[in-house]
Amino acid sequence: MPIAPSGGVSYNRLLAALPEDGFKRLGPHLELIQLQLGSILYESGDHLQYVWFPTTAIASLQYIMEDGASTEVASVGNEGVLSVSLFTGSAVPPSRAIVQTGGYGYRIKVGVMLEEFHRSELLQRLLLHYIQSLIVQISLTAVCNRHHSIEQQLCRWLLSTINRQLSNELVVTQELIASMLGVRREGITEAAGNLKDAGFINYRRGHITVLDRAGLETLTCECYQVAKKEFGSLLSMYATTGHAHSQACSKK
């Protein structure tokens, strides 16, 4: 299955960074799946059956408390992969993966992916670099949730999300954002109202549109810039792998 140009429904940056021979081995086993908003890809404690590569969808990794409350620890778009615990030796994930932005993504059976992982040194390097980026994101989320205001957290979350998609419009409820940030809905309602009054966003039920990205960047915390820099480093690493199939696709 070919990888489409950047931004396409079948484009994942990590897959596009694979060498030609590695991609040829994985390609026939990749299934392009439509992922609906709110779909749970796996739960904490499940035995993983698939590895997921989002394309236009964005997934939220959430830690679930004993009382059922949840908080997002990281999000994954077309820069990455879900089920990473497999590559550190565990088929049982520590967190839930839920679709926060509907779209498309690939899935591939665990056995096929692990076989290629053990075969390819380059794939190992790509995944280790991605896992490092994910650890940075998780660490920043913990710091941000502890030390920064709800308004700053909301700005960071909005910016991080639109950076992973082509549109400035998000199909998401304030209740869902509150759940992912681990705060009360009233706090998100107040923060969103402030951003709307400032002309930075607009919203209607189930939709938020970012009107002024630069305005949000003036209000967000340092965590966003650190995460953005790490994200850029990851993409630069992908770009240096020199894979013929993605270069050809980018010219279509």
C-alpha positions in Angstrom: 0.0 0.0 0.0 1.6 3.4 -1.0 2.1 6.2 1.4 0.3 9.3 0.2 1.8 12.8 0.2 2.0 14.7 3.5 -1.4 15.4 4.8 -3.2 12.6 2.9 -5.5 10.1 4.6 -2.9 7.4 4.1 0.2 9.4 5.2 2.1 8.6 8.4 5.4 10.3 8.8 7.1 7.4 10.7 6.0 4.9 8.1 7.2 7.3 5.3 10.6 7.4 7.0 11.1 3.6 6.6 13.6 2.3 4.0 12.1 0.9 0.8 12.8 -2.7 1.6 11.3 -2.4 5.1 8.2 -0.7 3.8 7.7 -3.3 1.2 7.7 -6.0 3.9 5.2 -4.1 6.0 3.0 -2.6 3.3 0.9 -5.6 2.4 0.0 -6.0 6.1 -1.1 -2.4 6.7 -4.9 -1.9 6.9 -6.2 1.7 6.5 -9.0 2.1 9.0 -11.5 4.9 9.6 -11.3 5.9 13.3 -14.3 7.5 14.8 -14.2 10.2 17.5 -14.3 8.5 20.9 -13.3 5.0 19.7 -11.1 3.2 22.1 -8.2 1.5 20.3 -7.1 -0.3 23.5 -7.5 -0.1 27.2 -4.8 -0.1 29.9 -4.1 -3.7 30.8 -5.3 -5.1 27.4 -3.2 -7.6 25.5 -2.2 -5.7 22.4 -3.4 -7.2 19.1 -2.4 -4.3 16.8 0.1 -1.5 16.3 -1.6 1.7 15.2 -0.2 4.5 12.9 -2.5 7.5 12.8 -2.7 9.4 9.6 -5.5 12.1 9.8 -6.8 10.9 13.1 -5.3 11.9 16.5 -5.3 9.6 19.5 -5.1 10.5 23.1 -3.1 8.4 25.6 -5.0 8.6 28.9 -4.2 7.3 32.4 -7.3 6.0 34.1 -7.7 6.4 37.9 -9.4 3.8 40.2 -12.5 6.0 40.3 -12.8 6.1 36.5 -11.4 9.6 36.1 -9.0 10.0 33.3 -6.2 12.5 32.3 -4.4 12.7 29.0 -0.6 12.1 29.3 0.2 12.5 25.6 -1.4 12.7 22.1 -0.3 10.9 18.9 -0.9 12.1 15.3 0.7 11.2 12.0 4.1 11.7 13.4 3.9 8.6 15.5 2.7 5.2 16.5 0.5 3.7 19.2 1.3 0.5 21.2 4.9 1.5 21.9 5.1 -0.6 25.0 5.6 -3.6 22.6 9.0 -2.2 21.6 10.1 -2.0 25.2 9.1 -5.6 25.9 5.5 -5.4 27.1 2.3 -6.4 25.2 0.2 -4.9 28.0 -0.1 -1.1 27.7 -0.1 1.2 30.8 -2.6 3.6 29.3 -5.8 3.8 27.3 -5.7 5.0 23.6 -8.8 6.8 22.5 -9.5 8.7 19.3 -9.7 12.4 20.1 -9.9 13.6 16.5 -11.7 11.4 14.0 -9.9 10.4 10.8 -7.9 7.6 9.4 -5.0 5.4 10.5 -3.2 2.2 9.8 -3.2 -0.9 11.9 -0.9 -3.9 11.6 -0.8 -7.1 13.6 1.6 -7.2 16.5 3.5 -10.3 15.2 4.3 -8.8 11.8 5.4 -5.5 13.4 7.7 -7.2 15.9 9.3 -9.3 13.3 10.2 -6.2 11.3 11.3 -4.4 14.5 13.8 -7.2 15.3 15.0 -7.3 11.6 15.6 -3.6 11.0 18.1 -1.6 12.9 16.8 1.6 11.2 13.3 0.9 12.4 14.7 0.4 15.9 16.4 3.8 15.7 13.2 5.5 14.4 11.1 4.0 17.1 13.5 4.7 19.9 13.8 8.3 18.8 10.0 8.5 18.7 9.7 7.0 22.1 12.2 9.6 23.4 9.9 12.3 22.0 6.9 10.7 23.6 8.6 10.7 27.0 9.4 14.4 26.6 5.7 15.0 25.8 4.5 13.0 28.8 7.0 14.8 31.1 5.9 18.2 29.9 2.2 17.3 30.3 2.9 16.4 34.0 4.7 19.7 34.6 2.1 21.7 32.8 -0.8 20.2 34.6 0.9 20.9 37.9 2.2 24.4 37.4 0.3 26.3 34.7 -3.2 27.7 34.6 -6.1 26.1 32.8 -6.1 28.8 30.2 -2.4 28.1 29.4 -3.1 24.4 29.3 -6.0 24.9 27.0 -3.8 27.1 24.6 -1.1 24.4 24.6 -3.6 21.6 23.9 -5.3 23.6 21.0 -2.0 24.5 19.4 -0.6 21.0 19.7 -3.8 19.6 18.1 -4.0 21.9 15.1 -0.3 21.3 14.5 -1.2 17.7 13.7 -4.0 18.5 11.3 -4.6 20.5 8.1 -7.6 22.4 9.5 -7.9 25.0 12.2 -11.3 23.6 13.2 -11.5 21.0 15.9 -14.5 18.7 16.3 -14.4 18.3 20.1 -16.5 19.2 23.1 -15.4 21.3 26.1 -16.4 18.3 28.2 -13.9 16.1 26.4 -11.1 18.6 26.7 -11.8 18.9 30.4 -11.6 15.1 30.7 -8.3 15.0 28.8 -6.7 17.8 30.9 -8.1 16.4 34.1 -9.9 19.6 35.1 -13.5 20.7 35.8 -15.6 21.5 32.8 -16.4 24.9 34.3 -12.7 25.8 34.1 -12.5 25.0 30.4 -15.7 26.9 29.8 -14.3 30.0 31.5 -10.9 29.7 29.7 -12.5 29.2 26.3 -14.7 32.2 26.9 -11.7 34.3 27.7 -10.0 33.2 24.5 -13.2 33.8 22.5 -13.5 37.3 23.9 -9.8 38.0 22.9 -10.7 36.9 19.3 -8.3 34.0 19.4 -10.9 31.2 19.0 -14.6 30.8 18.2 -16.8 27.9 19.2 -20.1 26.3 18.8 -21.4 23.1 20.2 -18.9 20.3 19.4 -16.6 22.6 17.4 -13.7 24.9 18.2 -12.1 27.1 15.5 -8.7 28.6 16.0 -8.8 32.2 14.6 -5.4 33.5 15.8 -2.6 31.0 16.3 -0.1 33.7 17.2 -2.5 35.0 19.8 -2.7 31.6 21.5 1.1 31.4 21.4 1.4 34.6 23.4 -0.7 33.1 26.2 0.5 29.5 26.3 3.3 28.3 28.6 6.9 27.4 27.9 5.8 23.7 27.7 4.4 24.3 24.3 7.6 25.7 22.8 9.7 22.9 24.3 7.3 20.3 22.9 7.3 22.1 19.5 11.1 22.0 19.4 11.1 18.3 20.3 8.5 17.7 17.6 10.7 19.5 15.0 13.7 17.5 16.0 11.7 14.3 15.5 10.6 15.3 12.0 14.2 16.4 11.1 15.4 12.9 12.1 12.7 11.3 9.9 13.8 13.5 7.0 17.4 12.3 7.1 16.6 8.6 6.5 16.4 9.1 2.7 13.6 6.7 1.7 12.9 6.5 -2.0 9.2 5.7 -1.9 8.1 8.7 0.1 10.2 11.1 -2.0 8.5 9.7 -5.1 5.1 10.1 -3.5 5.8 13.7 -2.5 6.1 14.6 -6.2 2.7 13.3 -7.1 
